[in-house]
Amino acid sequence: MKYQQIYKKAINSDKQAKLKALGKTSLYPSRYSQQNSKEWFAENFSAYHMGKTEIVSPEWLEFYKTEILTNIK
């Protein structure tokens, strides 16, 4: 799945490395979303559709808007 590639790219980004060094992250909307790429996708999806966009991963949101929403017919 393409979201797994996005997840791997996001967790290995320089931005996340710098935030992690500070004990922070913008990648995970919940602790549970750290389990694996499927939970990461599901937790971001749920947060987005519940209107909690402030906790949605920017990397996930970009993927969702460009790969999912643009392909809905």
N, C-alpha and C positions, 0 to 999 in steps of 0.2 A: 504494500500500500504506500501511496505517496506521502501520507501523513507521517509515516515512520521515518522517512527520509528528512522531512521537515523537523521532526522531533530531534533526530540525531544532530542535524545541523544547528538547531537552536541550543541544545545543551552543550555543544562544543564551541559556541561562539565566544569571541573575545568579550563581548558585553556581559555574558553570563559568568565568565571566569572572573571578571572584575567585580561583579556584584557578589559572587560567591565568596570572594576574598573578604568582603565586608560583612558577610553573614546574611546576605540578602539575595533575592532572586525575583525576576519578573516572569519567570517561565511557568511556575506552578500556581494555579488558583487555589489549591488545597494540598495538604500533606499526602492525601491518598493519590493524587495525580502524579506523584513521584514514583509510583509502583512500576509503571511501564508505559510504553507509547499509547497503548489502547486506553488506559485510564486517563492519561494526559489529554487525549482527544476528547474523551467522554466528559471529563470534568470541565474542560474549556467550553465544550458545546453546551453543557447544562448551564454554566454560569452566563454565557452569552444570551441564551434564550430565556433566562430568568431576569434579564436586565442588569446583571451584575458585571457590566463591561469593565469596571475599574480593576477587576481581578483577572481578567482574561489575558492570556499571554499574547503580546504583540505579534510574535512569530506565528502563533496559531491563527490569530485574527487575519493576518495577511494571507495565509494559506486558505482560510475559509472563504474570504471574499474573492480571491483570484481563482481558486480551483473548484470550489463547491458552488457558490452562488452564481457564478457566471455560466455554469453548466446546467442549471435548472431550467427545464423547458416547460 
